[in-house]
């Protein structure tokens, strides 16, 4: 083998190795995204049913309905997305519906340790559940919600810094920083209060 051929092959081999290394880095850096299908949810409280790509509750009497899905949640940045259509309500502050995230219990009243992002008529209310209680940590004023409205929500949570960003229809509604953030969870849970609502496009992305 001539010296020139050896150098050419060595250079080619190095380039291939560089491409493989870059590819591996890109794959490892990609976010792990999962769409949670309606039939993955289990009903605990309320009258829940699945119709196509929608899971809906028609129970107007319960103040704390629950349909949960098993979703392993970990990583530094977690993003939650969902859409709600508010169909009817008997609640004085309704319509009212939202989702528990990073929950470590599925069937307890407040889902163990979790965050609850909950829209009612005039506010998105943020709760931090722990030790069986559900203290509210903040209210974020929003345009008034009416029966028939269909709204999309996104929550971006950094488990390292505790920073949570809450969006509605692409608009940043508010932020909250938890000084002792929950790092992981096993469930997400849909919740309504005196409200018939439909949930769809439920996604969890982990980075």
C-alpha positions as CSV (number, residue, x, y, z in Angstrom):
1,X,0.0,0.0,0.0
2,X,1.4,3.4,-0.9
3,X,1.8,6.1,1.7
4,X,-0.8,8.3,0.0
5,X,-3.4,5.5,0.0
6,X,-2.8,4.8,3.7
7,X,-3.2,8.5,4.6
8,X,-6.4,8.7,2.5
9,X,-7.9,5.7,4.2
10,X,-7.0,6.9,7.7
11,X,-8.5,10.3,6.9
12,X,-11.7,8.6,5.7
13,X,-11.9,6.4,8.7
14,X,-11.5,9.4,11.0
15,X,-14.3,11.3,9.2
16,X,-16.6,8.2,9.5
17,X,-15.9,8.1,13.3
18,X,-16.6,11.8,13.7
19,X,-19.9,11.4,11.9
20,X,-20.9,8.4,14.1
21,X,-20.0,10.4,17.2
22,X,-22.0,13.4,16.1
23,X,-25.0,11.1,15.3
24,X,-24.8,9.5,18.7
25,X,-24.7,12.9,20.4
26,X,-27.7,14.1,18.4
27,X,-29.7,11.0,19.2
28,X,-29.0,11.2,22.9
29,X,-29.9,14.9,23.0
30,X,-33.2,14.4,21.4
31,X,-36.3,14.8,23.6
32,X,-38.3,11.7,24.5
33,X,-41.8,12.6,23.5
34,X,-45.0,10.6,24.1
35,X,-48.6,11.1,23.1
36,X,-50.9,9.7,25.7
37,X,-53.8,8.0,24.0
38,X,-57.3,8.4,25.5
39,X,-57.7,4.7,26.1
40,X,-54.5,4.7,28.3
41,X,-56.5,6.5,31.0
42,X,-58.3,4.7,33.8
43,X,-61.4,6.2,35.4
44,X,-61.5,6.5,39.2
45,X,-64.1,9.2,39.9
46,X,-66.5,10.7,37.3
47,X,-68.2,9.4,34.2
48,X,-65.4,9.1,31.7
49,X,-65.6,7.7,28.2
50,X,-63.4,7.6,25.0
51,X,-64.7,8.8,21.7
52,X,-62.1,8.7,18.9
53,X,-59.1,10.8,20.0
54,X,-61.0,12.4,22.9
55,X,-61.5,11.3,26.6
56,X,-64.4,13.1,28.1
57,X,-66.2,13.4,31.5
58,X,-69.9,14.1,31.7
59,X,-70.2,14.0,35.5
60,X,-71.4,17.4,36.7
61,X,-71.8,16.5,40.3
62,X,-68.3,15.6,41.4
63,X,-65.9,18.3,42.6
64,X,-62.9,16.1,42.0
65,X,-63.1,13.7,39.1
66,X,-60.1,11.6,38.2
67,X,-58.9,9.7,35.1
68,X,-55.2,8.8,35.3
69,X,-52.6,7.4,33.0
70,X,-49.3,5.8,34.0
71,X,-46.5,7.9,32.6
72,X,-42.9,7.7,33.9
73,X,-41.7,11.3,34.2
74,X,-38.1,12.2,34.8
75,X,-35.4,14.3,33.2
76,X,-34.3,17.9,33.6
77,X,-37.0,19.6,31.4
78,X,-40.5,18.2,31.2
79,X,-43.2,19.6,28.9
80,X,-46.9,18.8,29.1
81,X,-49.4,19.7,26.5
82,X,-53.2,19.1,26.4
83,X,-56.4,20.6,24.9
84,X,-59.7,21.0,26.8
85,X,-63.2,21.6,25.4
86,X,-65.5,22.9,28.2
87,X,-69.0,21.5,27.4
88,X,-71.1,22.4,30.5
89,X,-70.9,23.3,34.1
90,X,-72.8,23.5,37.4
91,X,-69.9,25.0,39.4
92,X,-70.2,28.6,40.4
93,X,-66.6,29.3,39.3
94,X,-66.8,27.0,36.3
95,X,-66.2,25.7,33.8
96,X,-63.2,24.2,35.6
97,X,-60.8,21.5,34.5
98,X,-57.1,20.7,34.5
99,X,-54.4,18.2,35.0
100,X,-52.1,16.8,37.8
101,X,-48.6,16.3,36.6
102,X,-45.6,14.6,38.2
103,X,-48.0,12.7,40.5
104,X,-46.6,9.8,42.5
105,X,-50.1,8.4,43.4
106,X,-52.9,7.7,41.0
107,X,-56.1,7.3,43.0
108,X,-55.7,9.5,46.1
109,X,-57.7,12.7,46.3
110,X,-54.7,14.9,45.5
111,X,-52.6,12.4,43.7
112,X,-49.9,12.2,46.3
113,X,-47.0,14.6,45.5
114,X,-48.0,16.5,42.3
115,X,-48.7,19.8,40.7
116,X,-52.2,20.7,39.6
117,X,-52.7,23.2,36.8
118,X,-56.4,24.0,36.9
119,X,-58.4,26.4,34.7
120,X,-61.6,27.9,36.0
121,X,-63.8,30.7,34.7
122,X,-61.3,33.5,35.3
123,X,-58.0,32.0,36.5
124,X,-55.4,29.3,36.0
125,X,-54.8,28.1,39.5
126,X,-51.6,26.3,40.4
127,X,-51.5,23.9,43.3
128,X,-48.7,21.9,44.9
129,X,-50.0,18.7,46.5
130,X,-48.0,17.1,49.2
131,X,-48.7,15.1,52.4
132,X,-52.3,14.7,51.5
133,X,-53.0,18.4,51.3
134,X,-53.5,20.6,48.2
135,X,-52.3,24.2,48.9
136,X,-52.6,26.8,46.2
137,X,-49.3,28.5,45.3
138,X,-50.6,31.0,42.7
139,X,-53.5,32.4,40.7
140,X,-53.0,33.6,37.1
141,X,-55.7,35.8,35.6
142,X,-56.9,34.7,32.1
143,X,-59.5,35.9,29.7
144,X,-62.9,34.6,30.8
145,X,-63.6,30.9,29.9
146,X,-67.1,30.1,28.7
147,X,-68.9,26.9,28.0
148,X,-68.1,25.8,24.5
149,X,-64.5,27.2,24.6
150,X,-61.7,24.9,23.4
151,X,-58.3,25.9,24.8
152,X,-54.8,24.4,24.6
153,X,-52.4,24.4,27.5
154,X,-48.6,23.8,27.8
155,X,-46.5,23.6,31.0
156,X,-42.7,23.6,30.8
157,X,-41.1,22.5,34.1
158,X,-37.4,22.4,34.9
159,X,-36.9,19.9,37.7
160,X,-33.5,21.2,38.4
161,X,-34.3,24.9,38.9
162,X,-37.9,24.5,39.9
163,X,-39.1,26.9,37.2
164,X,-42.5,26.3,35.8
165,X,-43.9,28.2,32.8
166,X,-47.6,28.0,32.0
167,X,-49.0,28.7,28.6
168,X,-52.5,29.0,27.2
169,X,-53.1,29.0,23.4
170,X,-49.4,29.8,23.0
171,X,-49.4,32.8,25.3
172,X,-47.3,32.8,28.5
173,X,-49.8,33.2,31.4
174,X,-47.4,33.0,34.3
175,X,-44.4,31.4,36.0
176,X,-43.6,29.8,39.3
177,X,-40.4,28.7,40.9
178,X,-40.6,25.8,43.4
179,X,-37.7,26.0,45.9
180,X,-38.0,22.2,46.4
181,X,-39.2,20.9,43.1
182,X,-40.5,17.4,42.5
183,X,-38.0,15.5,40.4
184,X,-40.1,12.7,39.0
185,X,-43.5,11.2,38.9
186,X,-45.4,8.1,37.7
187,X,-48.8,9.4,36.7
188,X,-50.7,12.2,35.1
189,X,-54.4,12.8,36.1
190,X,-57.2,14.6,34.5
191,X,-59.5,16.5,36.9
192,X,-62.7,18.5,36.6
193,X,-65.0,20.3,39.1
194,X,-68.7,20.3,38.3
195,X,-67.8,20.4,34.7
196,X,-68.3,18.2,31.6
197,X,-65.1,18.5,29.5
198,X,-63.2,16.8,26.7
199,X,-59.4,16.3,26.8
200,X,-57.3,15.6,23.7
201,X,-53.8,16.0,22.3
202,X,-52.2,15.0,25.6
203,X,-48.4,14.9,25.3
204,X,-45.5,14.6,27.7
205,X,-42.0,15.4,26.5
206,X,-38.9,14.7,28.5
207,X,-35.4,16.1,28.0
